[in-house]
């Protein structure tokens, strides 16, 4: 879901490239610097997760029981639904 936030980045980059003050070379350089900043800001988490073994990171991206689904009779009831 968080990845959807990056869908607008291309539009912002295009608007910046067309409307920002200064020469084209300066705008491209600033876009490259901004892209590097976004990559560092977003990529540190991916690197941190990749460096830790899966058995040592049980809560990343879900719950402790990520792969095992509970049978229907053991799942908590959703609000507004009755069980028969």
Backbone as a printed PyTorch tensor [residue, N CA C, xyz], in Angstrom:
tensor([[[  0.8100,  -1.1920,   0.0000],
         [  0.0000,   0.0000,   0.0000],
         [  0.8610,   1.2670,   0.0000]],

        [[  1.9460,   1.2170,   0.7000],
         [  2.7940,   2.3980,   0.7590],
         [  3.3880,   2.7000,  -0.6060]],

        [[  3.5720,   1.6910,  -1.4210],
         [  4.1110,   1.8780,  -2.7570],
         [  3.2670,   2.7880,  -3.6280]],

        [[  1.9670,   2.8820,  -3.3170],
         [  1.1020,   3.7650,  -4.0920],
         [  1.5140,   5.2310,  -3.9440]],

        [[  2.1760,   5.5720,  -2.8680],
         [  2.6300,   6.9470,  -2.6700],
         [  3.6460,   7.3460,  -3.7290]],

        [[  4.3640,   6.3560,  -4.2760],
         [  5.3800,   6.6570,  -5.2790],
         [  4.8000,   6.8300,  -6.6770]],

        [[  3.5120,   6.5970,  -6.8510],
         [  2.9000,   6.7640,  -8.1680],
         [  2.9010,   8.2210,  -8.6180]],

        [[  2.8200,   9.1480,  -7.6870],
         [  2.7590,  10.5600,  -8.0450],
         [  4.1400,  11.1790,  -8.2490]],

        [[  5.1850,  10.4680,  -7.8710],
         [  6.5380,  11.0240,  -7.9550],
         [  6.9030,  11.3830,  -9.3930]],

        [[  6.5180,  10.5410, -10.3490],
         [  6.8400,  10.8190, -11.7440],
         [  6.1750,  12.1110, -12.2130]],

        [[  4.9450,  12.3390, -11.7960],
         [  4.2600,  13.5700, -12.1550],
         [  4.9360,  14.7940, -11.5570]],

        [[  5.3210,  14.6950, -10.2950],
         [  6.0330,  15.8000,  -9.6560],
         [  7.3540,  16.0820, -10.3650]],

        [[  8.0580,  15.0130, -10.7440],
         [  9.3380,  15.1900, -11.4300],
         [  9.1370,  15.8760, -12.7760]],

        [[  8.1150,  15.4840, -13.5090],
         [  7.8490,  16.0930, -14.8090],
         [  7.4830,  17.5700, -14.6590]],

        [[  6.6270,  17.8720, -13.7180],
         [  6.2490,  19.2760, -13.4910],
         [  7.4690,  20.0890, -13.0820]],

        [[  8.3010,  19.5430, -12.2140],
         [  9.5090,  20.2400, -11.8050],
         [ 10.4330,  20.4720, -12.9960]],

        [[ 10.6010,  19.4400, -13.8210],
         [ 11.4990,  19.5410, -14.9690],
         [ 11.0470,  20.6180, -15.9410]],

        [[  9.7520,  20.7900, -16.0960],
         [  9.2170,  21.7530, -17.0560],
         [  9.1470,  23.1660, -16.4780]],

        [[  8.8080,  23.2970, -15.2000],
         [  8.4850,  24.6260, -14.6640],
         [  9.5290,  25.2260, -13.7340]],

        [[ 10.5000,  24.4800, -13.2710],
         [ 11.4650,  25.0140, -12.3110],
         [ 12.3550,  26.0690, -12.9580]],

        [[ 12.7730,  27.0520, -12.1550],
         [ 13.6790,  28.0690, -12.7020],
         [ 15.0770,  27.4890, -12.9340]],

        [[ 15.8160,  28.1090, -13.7980],
         [ 17.1770,  27.6760, -14.0890],
         [ 17.2450,  26.9040, -15.3970]],

        [[ 18.4410,  26.5710, -15.7690],
         [ 18.6490,  25.8520, -17.0200],
         [ 18.2730,  24.3810, -16.9140]],

        [[ 18.1850,  23.7480, -18.0630],
         [ 17.8000,  22.3430, -18.1180],
         [ 18.8150,  21.4660, -17.3820]],

        [[ 20.0910,  21.7470, -17.5480],
         [ 21.1270,  20.9600, -16.8910],
         [ 20.9780,  21.0270, -15.3650]],

        [[ 20.7000,  22.2210, -14.8500],
         [ 20.5190,  22.3940, -13.4040],
         [ 19.2950,  21.6320, -12.9120]],

        [[ 18.1880,  21.6830, -13.6660],
         [ 16.9590,  20.9840, -13.2550],
         [ 17.1590,  19.4700, -13.2660]],

        [[ 17.8580,  18.9680, -14.2820],
         [ 18.1200,  17.5310, -14.3410],
         [ 19.0060,  17.1180, -13.1730]],

        [[ 20.0160,  17.9010, -12.8810],
         [ 20.8950,  17.5970, -11.7480],
         [ 20.1060,  17.5820, -10.4390]],

        [[ 19.2200,  18.5560, -10.2450],
         [ 18.4150,  18.6040,  -9.0330],
         [ 17.4610,  17.4050,  -8.9460]],

        [[ 16.9140,  16.9850, -10.0900],
         [ 16.0540,  15.8010, -10.0960],
         [ 16.8370,  14.5450,  -9.7430]],

        [[ 18.0480,  14.4230, -10.2510],
         [ 18.8770,  13.2710,  -9.9110],
         [ 19.2110,  13.2570,  -8.4190]],

        [[ 19.5080,  14.4200,  -7.8680],
         [ 19.7950,  14.5070,  -6.4350],
         [ 18.5490,  14.1530,  -5.6140]],

        [[ 17.3940,  14.6350,  -6.0440],
         [ 16.1490,  14.3040,  -5.3420],
         [ 15.8460,  12.8120,  -5.4460]],

        [[ 16.0860,  12.2240,  -6.6090],
         [ 15.8730,  10.7920,  -6.7780],
         [ 16.7850,   9.9730,  -5.8750]],

        [[ 18.0320,  10.4110,  -5.7430],
         [ 18.9630,   9.7240,  -4.8440],
         [ 18.4970,   9.8380,  -3.3950]],

        [[ 17.9940,  11.0010,  -3.0200],
         [ 17.4860,  11.1850,  -1.6560],
         [ 16.2830,  10.2900,  -1.3850]],

        [[ 15.3880,  10.1650,  -2.3550],
         [ 14.2250,   9.2860,  -2.1980],
         [ 14.6750,   7.8320,  -2.0980]],

        [[ 15.6380,   7.4400,  -2.9130],
         [ 16.1330,   6.0580,  -2.8770],
         [ 16.7610,   5.7280,  -1.5250]],

        [[ 17.5170,   6.6510,  -0.9740],
         [ 18.1260,   6.4210,   0.3400],
         [ 17.0510,   6.4000,   1.4220]],

        [[ 16.1100,   7.3340,   1.3590],
         [ 15.0740,   7.4080,   2.3820],
         [ 14.1570,   6.1890,   2.3580]],

        [[ 13.8660,   5.6700,   1.1860],
         [ 12.9720,   4.5160,   1.0780],
         [ 13.7250,   3.1960,   1.1130]],

        [[ 14.9680,   3.1840,   0.7160],
         [ 15.7030,   1.9400,   0.5780],
         [ 16.3550,   1.4230,   1.8330]],

        [[ 16.5320,   2.2510,   2.8440],
         [ 17.2250,   1.7790,   4.0390],
         [ 16.4550,   0.6420,   4.6980]],

        [[ 15.1300,   0.6940,   4.6570],
         [ 14.3290,  -0.3540,   5.2870],
         [ 14.4810,  -1.6760,   4.5220]],

        [[ 14.4870,  -1.5920,   3.2070],
         [ 14.6610,  -2.8040,   2.4060],
         [ 16.0130,  -3.4570,   2.6830]],

        [[ 17.0270,  -2.6520,   2.8120],
         [ 18.3600,  -3.1830,   3.1030],
         [ 18.3940,  -3.7850,   4.5050]],

        [[ 17.7900,  -3.1080,   5.4650],
         [ 17.7730,  -3.6240,   6.8340],
         [ 17.0600,  -4.9650,   6.9050]],

        [[ 15.9450,  -5.0950,   6.2150],
         [ 15.2010,  -6.3550,   6.2170],
         [ 15.9980,  -7.4480,   5.5150]],

        [[ 16.6520,  -7.1060,   4.4270],
         [ 17.4170,  -8.1030,   3.6800],
         [ 18.6190,  -8.6140,   4.4660]],

        [[ 19.1730,  -7.8030,   5.3380],
         [ 20.3580,  -8.2000,   6.0910],
         [ 20.0450,  -9.0690,   7.3040]],

        [[ 18.7870,  -9.0970,   7.7260],
         [ 18.3980,  -9.8880,   8.8980],
         [ 17.7490, -11.1760,   8.4160]],

        [[ 18.1550, -12.2920,   8.9910],
         [ 17.5980, -13.5820,   8.6010],
         [ 16.1050, -13.6350,   8.9010]],

        [[ 15.3620, -14.3700,   8.0800],
         [ 13.9130, -14.4420,   8.2150],
         [ 13.4880, -14.9470,   9.5900]],

        [[ 14.2320, -15.8560,  10.1610],
         [ 13.8700, -16.3880,  11.4760],
         [ 14.0620, -15.3620,  12.5920]],

        [[ 14.8610, -14.3590,  12.3420],
         [ 15.1280, -13.3260,  13.3460],
         [ 14.2260, -12.1060,  13.2200]],

        [[ 13.3680, -12.0760,  12.2330],
         [ 12.4920, -10.9180,  12.0150],
         [ 11.0320, -11.3610,  11.8980]],

        [[ 10.4820, -11.8980,  12.9740],
         [  9.1450, -12.4850,  12.8720],
         [  8.0300, -11.4710,  12.6500]],

        [[  8.1900, -10.2430,  13.0540],
         [  7.0860,  -9.2940,  12.9760],
         [  7.1430,  -8.3800,  11.7590]],

        [[  8.1370,  -8.5150,  10.9210],
         [  8.2560,  -7.6400,   9.7610],
         [  7.2440,  -8.0540,   8.7080]],

        [[  6.4050,  -7.1120,   8.3070],
         [  5.4430,  -7.3610,   7.2480],
         [  4.2460,  -8.1900,   7.6450]],

        [[  3.9900,  -8.3510,   8.9190],
         [  2.8280,  -9.1230,   9.3260],
         [  2.9260,  -9.5460,  10.7690]],

        [[  2.4170, -10.7170,  11.0410],
         [  2.3980, -11.2040,  12.4040],
         [  3.4280, -12.3070,  12.5850]],

        [[  3.4680, -12.8430,  13.7670],
         [  4.3850, -13.9250,  14.0780],
         [  4.0480, -15.1720,  13.2610]],

        [[  2.7870, -15.3720,  12.9680],
         [  2.3170, -16.5260,  12.2040],
         [  2.0160, -16.1160,  10.7600]],

        [[  2.9690, -15.5770,  10.0500],
         [  2.7410, -15.0640,   8.7120],
         [  2.2940, -16.1370,   7.7340]],

        [[  2.8550, -17.3090,   7.7880],
         [  2.5920, -18.3220,   6.7800],
         [  1.4360, -19.2430,   7.1540]],

        [[  1.1160, -19.3560,   8.3890],
         [  0.0920, -20.2870,   8.8300],
         [ -1.2270, -19.5630,   9.0290]],

        [[ -2.2500, -20.0030,   8.3390],
         [ -3.5850, -19.4330,   8.5200],
         [ -4.3500, -20.2860,   9.5000]],

        [[ -5.0900, -19.6470,  10.3680],
         [ -5.8990, -20.3760,  11.3270],
         [ -7.1390, -20.9320,  10.6420]],

        [[ -7.5990, -22.0980,  11.0790],
         [ -8.8740, -22.5890,  10.5530],
         [ -9.9940, -21.6190,  10.9040]],

        [[-11.0670, -21.6400,  10.1470],
         [-12.1500, -20.6720,  10.3210],
         [-12.7000, -20.6630,  11.7330]],

        [[-12.7730, -21.8100,  12.3840],
         [-13.3570, -21.8500,  13.7180],
         [-12.4500, -21.2160,  14.7700]],

        [[-11.1690, -21.0110,  14.4580],
         [-10.2410, -20.4150,  15.4130],
         [ -9.9740, -18.9410,  15.1540]],

        [[-10.4320, -18.4290,  14.0230],
         [-10.2100, -17.0170,  13.7160],
         [-11.1220, -16.1450,  14.5570]],

        [[-10.6580, -14.9760,  14.9600],
         [-11.5320, -14.0710,  15.7000],
         [-12.6650, -13.5860,  14.7890]],

        [[-13.8470, -13.4040,  15.3660],
         [-15.0010, -12.9410,  14.6010],
         [-14.8040, -11.4930,  14.2110]],

        [[-15.2420, -11.1530,  13.0170],
         [-15.1980,  -9.7650,  12.5730],
         [-16.3350,  -8.9900,  13.2150]],

        [[-16.1160,  -7.7250,  13.4040],
         [-17.1660,  -6.8780,  13.9680],
         [-18.3460,  -6.8470,  13.0300]],

        [[-19.5330,  -6.9780,  13.5650],
         [-20.7370,  -6.9050,  12.7430],
         [-21.1690,  -8.2180,  12.1380]],

        [[-20.4210,  -9.2870,  12.3270],
         [-20.7920, -10.5910,  11.7850],
         [-21.0870, -11.5440,  12.9370]],

        [[-22.1050, -12.3060,  12.7760],
         [-22.4490, -13.3000,  13.7760],
         [-22.0410, -14.6690,  13.3000]],

        [[-21.6370, -15.4600,  14.2160],
         [-21.3310, -16.8540,  13.8930],
         [-22.5130, -17.7070,  14.3080]],

        [[-22.8060, -18.6900,  13.5010],
         [-23.9250, -19.5670,  13.8500],
         [-23.4620, -20.8220,  14.5440]]])
